[in-house]
Amino acid sequence: MPDQDSTVFVYTTAPSLDAAETIARAVIGAGEAACANLLPDMRSLYMWEGSLQQESEVAMLFKTRAGRHKAAMETIARVHSYDTPAITAFGALDVDPRFAAWVAAETPHKK
């Protein structure tokens, strides 16, 4: 189990840049992530209800810490427009200490 201050990334996608910005503002505004990278014009191919779908999406990568990542995931799920959004979290193997300190400072333990 990582310690509460270790750096964690949360990944999800959104249907548009506007939707991604809405999600990012909710998560960052709640102090659940220090930053969100929004990567527009991603092409997704996926199975949905038995057929292959293809859509343009915005990939999102949030930078947070272990003590806040579950709250960030809950906010994403609450704000998200998808029925089944892909929301995953993964720890960082090695992190520049200055970056880790910034992420920890921007994601207080509880507001």
C-alpha positions as CSV (number, residue, x, y, z in Angstrom):
1,M,0.0,0.0,0.0
2,P,1.5,3.3,-1.0
3,D,1.8,6.1,1.6
4,Q,-0.8,8.8,1.5
5,D,1.6,11.3,-0.1
6,S,2.9,9.1,-2.9
7,T,2.1,10.4,-6.4
8,V,-0.8,8.8,-8.2
9,F,-2.2,9.4,-11.7
10,V,-5.9,9.1,-12.5
11,Y,-6.9,8.5,-16.1
12,T,-10.2,9.0,-17.8
13,T,-11.7,10.1,-21.1
14,A,-14.4,12.6,-21.9
15,P,-16.6,13.1,-25.0
16,S,-15.5,16.7,-25.7
17,L,-13.1,19.4,-24.5
18,D,-15.9,21.2,-22.8
19,A,-16.9,18.1,-20.8
20,A,-13.2,17.4,-20.0
21,E,-12.8,21.0,-18.7
22,T,-15.9,20.7,-16.5
23,I,-14.6,17.4,-15.0
24,A,-11.1,18.9,-14.5
25,R,-12.4,22.0,-12.8
26,A,-14.6,20.0,-10.4
27,V,-11.7,17.7,-9.4
28,I,-9.0,20.5,-9.1
29,G,-11.5,22.9,-7.5
30,A,-12.2,20.3,-4.8
31,G,-8.4,19.9,-4.0
32,E,-8.5,16.3,-5.3
33,A,-5.8,16.8,-8.0
34,A,-3.1,19.4,-8.5
35,C,-3.3,19.3,-12.3
36,A,-5.2,17.7,-15.2
37,N,-3.7,17.2,-18.7
38,L,-6.4,17.3,-21.4
39,L,-5.4,15.6,-24.6
40,P,-8.0,16.3,-27.3
41,D,-8.5,14.6,-30.6
42,M,-7.9,11.1,-29.3
43,R,-9.6,8.4,-31.3
44,S,-11.2,5.5,-29.3
45,L,-12.4,2.2,-30.7
46,Y,-14.3,0.1,-28.2
47,M,-17.0,-2.5,-27.9
48,W,-20.3,-1.3,-26.6
49,E,-23.5,-3.4,-26.3
50,G,-22.1,-5.9,-28.8
51,S,-20.9,-3.7,-31.5
52,L,-17.6,-1.9,-32.4
53,Q,-17.8,1.8,-31.8
54,Q,-15.4,4.6,-32.9
55,E,-15.5,8.1,-31.4
56,S,-13.4,11.1,-30.9
57,E,-12.6,11.7,-27.2
58,V,-10.4,13.8,-24.9
59,A,-8.0,11.8,-22.7
60,M,-7.5,13.2,-19.2
61,L,-4.6,12.6,-16.9
62,F,-4.9,13.9,-13.3
63,K,-1.9,14.3,-11.0
64,T,-2.8,13.7,-7.4
65,R,-1.6,11.7,-4.4
66,A,-2.7,8.4,-2.9
67,G,-4.6,10.1,-0.1
68,R,-6.9,11.9,-2.6
69,H,-7.1,9.7,-5.6
70,K,-10.3,7.9,-4.5
71,A,-12.1,11.3,-3.9
72,A,-10.9,12.4,-7.4
73,M,-12.3,9.2,-8.9
74,E,-15.6,9.7,-7.1
75,T,-15.9,13.3,-8.3
76,I,-15.1,12.2,-11.9
77,A,-17.8,9.5,-11.7
78,R,-20.4,12.0,-10.3
79,V,-19.7,14.7,-12.9
80,H,-19.1,12.5,-15.9
81,S,-21.8,12.1,-18.6
82,Y,-20.9,8.5,-19.6
83,D,-22.9,5.6,-18.1
84,T,-19.7,3.6,-17.7
85,P,-16.7,6.0,-17.7
86,A,-13.2,4.5,-17.7
87,I,-11.7,5.8,-14.5
88,T,-8.4,4.2,-13.5
89,A,-5.6,5.1,-11.1
90,F,-2.0,4.1,-11.1
91,G,1.0,4.9,-9.0
92,A,4.2,6.5,-10.2
93,L,7.3,4.4,-10.1
94,D,9.7,7.3,-9.6
95,V,8.9,11.0,-9.1
96,D,11.0,14.1,-9.0
97,P,10.8,15.2,-5.3
98,R,10.0,18.8,-6.3
99,F,7.1,17.6,-8.4
100,A,5.8,15.3,-5.7
101,A,6.0,18.1,-3.1
102,W,4.0,20.4,-5.4
103,V,1.3,17.7,-6.0
104,A,1.1,17.0,-2.2
105,A,0.8,20.8,-1.4
106,E,-2.0,21.2,-3.9
107,T,-4.0,18.3,-2.7
108,P,-4.6,18.9,1.0
109,H,-5.5,15.9,3.2
110,K,-9.2,16.9,3.6
111,K,-10.9,20.2,3.0
